[in-house]
Amino acid sequence: MKKFVIETVQVIKRRYYAEVEEAGWAHDGITMEELDEFSQEFYTEDIINTTEVDDFPKAKESENVNGAAMIFDEDSGEWKQNVRWDLV
């Protein structure tokens, strides 16, 4: 079976509730990942690139990885998950 790397971009609205003297301090806190979000709302996920590969590439150090490599089982018509920690 062929292997593909599909890259997407998600748009998620996050809402933060902060009590602080000036809004700029809260902005800095968000930038520095010091504030926890109050809520989030998913808007969209768009495919930006699809590349056929011979082998799956290793993850970048900056990526958060859950290891899922999905395989479509034509007999059952369902997706199966193959966790690939060797690519981390």
N, C-alpha and C positions, 0 to 999 in steps of 0.2 A: 504494500500500500504506500502511496505517496505521503510525504510529511510536509506540513506547512507551518510557518510562523505567521500568525495574524496579529497585527498591532492595532489597538483601539485607543480612543480618548474618551473619557467619561466627563460629563459635566454634572457636578453635585453642588447644590446650594447648602452651605453650612451656616447655622445661626449660633452666635455666641452671646451670652448674657454676661455683662461685666459691670461691676460698680467700681468706678475709678474717678479721680479728679479730672483727667483729660483723656479724650478718646485715643489720642496718639499712644498713650501707655498701653491701652488694650490692643491697639494695632501691633505694637512691638511684641506684646505677649503672644499674639497669634503667630506672628512671624517666627518667634523663637520657640514655638510649640509648647508654651507654658500654660495656655488656657485650654480647658476641655470644652468641646462644643456642646451646646444645649440640644440642638436637633440638626438633622440633615434631610434633604429631599433630593432624590435622584431625578435628573432631567433626561439625559440621553447617553447613549454609547454609540460612537461612530467608528466604523472601520477606516483606518487611514493607510494601511499597508498590508499586503499579503505577499509572502515570499516562499517559494518552494525550496526546500533544503534537503540535502542528502542525510544529514544528521542534525538533531536539535542542538543549538549552541548553548554553552554554559551561560548562566545568569550573570549579570553585572553585579558588582559588590553593592551598588546603590539600590538595587531592586529588592522589594519585599517579595518573598517567594513562598507559594504554598505547594509547589511541586507537581501540580496536576498536569498530566499530558493525556489528552482525551483521544480515544480510539473508537471509531464507529464500527459496531458489529453489524454487518449486513444481514446475518442470519436472523438476529432478533430485532433489527431495526432500531437499536438503542445505542446510546453513547456509554462507553465504559471508561472509568478513570484508571490510569496507570500512573502512580506517584513516582516521580523521577528525582529523588534527592541527589543522585549522582551528578546532576547538572548544576548543582548549587556551588 
